[in-house]
Amino acid sequence: MTGLFMLGIFFKRANAGSAVLGIIISVITVLGARYATDLNFFFYGVIGSLSVVISGVIFAPLFAPAPPLTLDEKPEPKVTL
């Protein structure tokens, strides 16, 4: 969760697709750290948060950016009877 908040707050390019991909990569990374190394479990949160942020930033350009919102454009009202 911390990694998702950091990704959303500090990086404007991050979007939902890169966040989901970051979560998936983070889970795989933490499971790999759990079963392949003898790290203390206190490091799992740090590893998970950093892997979400790093992978989210790396994969953000792969997903389409959100369309810009402007306040100048007003939608035409549709009147139907």
Secondary structure, DSSP 8 states (H G I E B T S, - for coil): -HHHHHHHHH-TT--HHHHHHHHHHHHHHHHHHHHHS---TTHHHHHHHHHHHHHHHHHGGGS-------SS---------
